[in-house]
Amino acid sequence: MAARIVGAIVMGPRDLRGHYNFMSLESGHAINCRVVAHLPITDDVIACDEDLGRKQGQPVGYSNMLRYE
């Protein structure tokens, strides 16, 4: 059986049963599933997130970083 691992960032809870909305770091698309592992954020994840933000034309803050809300 192949591993089913996808790099993603939690966007917020979907319901009260433990399901969350995620954003895939590979495609930027939404993924709906349960949280199975909590991992620290790495430099690769930050770089991927910033790249997706630039491609989408997200605003840049005063410190030349993306603005997270």
VEXKEBA-580778 format. One record per residue (C-alpha): residue number from 1; residue in three letters; x, y, z. Coordinates in Angstrom, 3 decimals. Each point is the difference from the previous one (the first is absolute). Last residue first. Layout:
% VEXKEBA-580778
   nr  rest        px        py        pz
  NUM   ALA         X         Y         Z
...
***
This chain:
% VEXKEBA-580778
   nr  rest        px        py        pz
   69   GLU    -5.817    37.021     7.975
   68   TYR     3.534    -0.435    -1.288
   67   ARG     1.766     2.876    -1.793
   66   LEU     2.846    -1.139    -2.231
   65   MET     3.440     1.331     0.850
   64   ASN     1.749     3.155    -1.196
   63   SER     0.098     1.357     3.600
   62   TYR    -2.702     2.520    -0.845
   61   GLY    -2.386    -2.696    -1.226
   60   VAL    -0.311    -1.598    -3.448
   59   PRO    -3.467    -0.466    -1.470
   58   GLN    -0.912    -3.324    -1.681
   57   GLY     0.462    -0.117    -3.768
   56   GLN    -0.905    -3.691    -0.325
   55   LYS     3.463    -0.935    -1.307
   54   ARG     1.587     1.978     2.832
   53   GLY    -2.108    -1.796     2.610
   52   LEU     0.836    -3.433    -1.448
   51   ASP     3.719     0.860     0.147
   50   GLU    -0.311     1.199     3.606
   49   ASP    -1.685    -3.271     0.988
   48   CYS     2.659    -2.073    -1.745
   47   ALA     2.809     1.963     1.689
   46   ILE    -1.657    -0.362     3.422
   45   VAL    -0.479    -3.737    -0.505
   44   ASP     3.626    -0.452    -1.088
   43   ASP     1.216     2.016     3.012
   42   THR    -1.809    -2.457     2.275
   41   ILE    -3.203     0.222     2.052
   40   PRO    -0.025    -2.444     2.897
   39   LEU    -2.081    -3.157    -0.443
   38   HIS    -3.398    -0.954     1.410
   37   ALA    -1.152    -3.350    -1.346
   36   VAL    -3.387    -1.562    -0.802
   35   VAL    -2.248     2.997    -0.471
   34   ARG    -3.181    -1.152    -1.726
   33   CYS    -0.884     0.651    -3.619
   32   ASN    -1.131     2.625    -2.519
   31   ILE     2.567     1.200    -2.544
   30   ALA    -0.176     3.389    -1.737
   29   HIS     2.249     0.757    -2.955
   28   GLY     3.376     1.790     0.131
   27   SER     1.494    -2.714    -2.230
   26   GLU     3.078    -1.322     1.796
   25   LEU    -0.419     1.719     3.362
   24   SER    -3.557    -1.342     0.254
   23   MET    -2.274     2.290     1.993
   22   PHE    -1.848    -1.659     2.868
   21   ASN    -3.542     0.118     1.348
   20   TYR    -0.449    -1.900     3.252
   19   HIS    -2.018    -2.934     1.317
   18   GLY     0.061    -0.644     3.744
   17   ARG    -3.685    -0.772     0.603
   16   LEU    -1.037     3.616     0.703
   15   ASP     0.054     1.051    -3.651
   14   ARG     2.244     1.504    -2.696
   13   PRO     2.736     1.410     2.240
   12   GLY     2.514     2.428    -1.479
   11   MET     2.556     0.565    -2.764
   10   VAL     2.382    -2.778     1.067
    9   ILE     3.083    -0.032    -2.234
    8   ALA     0.831    -2.929    -2.276
    7   GLY     2.757    -2.385    -1.099
    6   VAL    -1.661    -3.167    -1.228
    5   ILE     0.706    -3.465     1.378
    4   ARG    -1.834    -3.086    -1.171
    3   ALA     2.706    -2.643     0.437
    2   ALA    -0.115    -2.844    -2.487
    1   MET    -1.350    -3.391     0.983
***
